[in-house]
Amino acid sequence: MLQKNQSKKIWASKYLLLLPTIVCILFYTSSKGQEKDTDNDIQEVRDTPVKQDEIVDVPFSVIEDVPVFPGCEDATDKRACFNEQMNKHIRKHFTYPKEASEKGIEGRVSTRFVIMEDGKIGELQTRGPAVILEEEAIRIIKLLPNFKPGKQRGQNVRVPFSLPITFRLTPETDKEKLTKDVKTALLRKEQEEKDRLYKDAKEVPFSVIDEVPVFPGCENASDKKACFNNKINEHIRKHFSYPESAQKEGVQGRVSVRFVMMEDGSIGKIQMRGPDVRLEEVALNIIKKLPNVTPGKQRGKAVKVPFSLPITFKLQKKMTKIFYAIQLIVLFLTLKAGAQPSAFKIADSLYNTGNYTAAINQYAKINNTNANLQIAKAYNAIGNYDKAIAQYNSVVTKDTSLLVARFNLGKLYLKTNKFKQANSLFAKLVAISKTNPEYSYNLARSFSAINEDKKSVLWYKKTLDVDSTHLRALQRLSIHYVGEHENHFALKYADKGLSFFENDPVLINVKALALFHMGSYKLSIKCYEKLLSLGKKDQKVYNRLGYAYNSIGNYEKSIENYKQLLEYDLENIKVLRMISEVYMKDKKLDSATVYIKKAIDAHSYKLDKEYEVAARIAVSKQDYKTAINYYNMAYTENPTKVLYLYQASIYADKYYKDPKLKLNYYTKLKQKSESKDSSSQYFVVFAEKRISELKSEIFAKGE
């Protein structure tokens, strides 16, 4: 009990000590802007110093005499002057590349360079979301003048420096850029891309074709595409009929239909997939009764146009129950009368009503190929995959021409992680029929499952060669490329899929992520907001929206999305800290204080980083005594970081006039550094040299 009370007192004292830190951080941030998020602010490099007899790279943050920017020679605070002049240089020479502006490319370019011993710039490195932005950043850095070199202990040294340059399109810039000429250029590029994709295509999708096929009666319609869709729906309603036998058995579901409008306007290549052959036959008859249309045209030339639509067969719930009851009554009366119905009809009736185990027993009495296939389907329906596989194998071994059975067996192999068997089976099916997109798609899936990614990608693409609208192949390719950070390819396949399936959440998410990786935050936001409108709420979506809105300066929306993350975890320290930082950027300091305190309260780890930030703020204000105290507190929190003692010693050397006080700091630094690993040996060498100098100074004074 005594220990708990003592612990609470210690933590309370820490919080009291930290309150001035918070106020300093908030005041400093509101006046200067946050280093890591401001367009042209300076990000200091803080490296661990190396041994004295090597070529020394001394960090800008700890070097005794910083490099002097031309014009700062007489400044009292040369470090602050350096930062100010660097920002002026960037603003003066900054130009947003026209091509990047037109394409909506934005983001941050991280640059790193070294101010050499002679004051020149060297070892320039950049990393950004696009080459065109990196080139502009390189141009800006190369225009920097020569500096007066940085010095450590009176000797010229190399000073590494990091600088983020942010390229951000503001709403005003968008309005200026999107002039009539630019809009025309964008439309022309879009048309060129469409022409490139469908230049030699034998089929052009209905959603992107220049001139859609014209349904009879739509010749004078202003929106021929909408008229086409309306006429198709009228045609279906007119010719729709529900098979009586299917109604009695309670059979319902959706039949997916795909057909092609040929170059002469006739209907061909009809394909369908549904829950029952009888429903498929009705759908087939409906499509066969379609009239010829005026052919679709691409670049003035008649082309084939694929079209997909669902035809739904749905029984009302009350009617379904009535039909089940009638079916049971008829079956009972028939049995009573001694007129035995065929065994297959009884088995089918049991299967269609979901009584799979009874159906299996009934089919087993029949014992022919069709019955055995139904047994396999029933085992699959109840989740007994091993028996389903054994049953399918038994059937296809006797008759290899049963392609549907082999196809279902292959899918079961994939479902049960028998990937090599699946791969072998689908390879054989593809060899039999190269025009079946499902064979090539599942072959691609099997290659992916056995980690042969190149072959997998190849077969997904071959699937699209057969069916350019194959949704799952488009999804898989876009997911593959965004995972490989090949964002342009990911966008290519995501956009192609969205031209057919505009509300597909998988493709929208891939497109959003690719744009996010590229730094195109405004476009990424549109995609993520659409996901939310479709009900796809996810922590990653809120996190990326919070980051993206923050990046474009919409702080209110950024905070709104970060707060959504707190619904999942009220003590998420990173989110609480991020909300505080956004409030600081928005100059709402009271709110920022509330959330940084929540973050501190939620801390379950050391506070050395917070103390170090406070120390750096004190140094920037030349309040060295406060800086020394904070560095000592940071070391107390995390004794593994001798760098805190090194920095405390440096500023004690600057602040105190008494050499004995300075000597105490360097003695402690030497003792603590000697007990650490080899990376701390620089501090030992540095401390020994300074101890020797200070002892000589004390001896000379006769103390």
JOTAJO-V561084 format. One record per helix or strand of 3 or more residues. SS is the DSSP state (H for helix, E for strand). FROM is the first residue (numbers start at 0). TO is the last residue. If there is no record, write none. Layout:
[[SS/FROM/TO] [SS/FROM/TO]]
This chain:
[[H/1/31] [H/77/92] [H/97/102] [E/106/114] [E/120/126] [H/130/141] [E/149/151] [E/154/166] [H/170/176] [H/179/197] [H/223/238] [H/243/247] [E/252/260] [E/266/272] [H/276/287] [E/295/297] [E/300/312] [H/316/336] [H/342/351] [H/355/365] [H/368/380] [H/384/397] [H/402/414] [H/418/431] [H/436/448] [H/452/465] [H/470/482] [H/486/497] [H/504/516] [H/520/532] [H/538/550] [H/554/565] [H/572/584] [H/588/601] [H/607/619] [H/623/636] [H/642/654] [H/658/673] [H/677/699]]
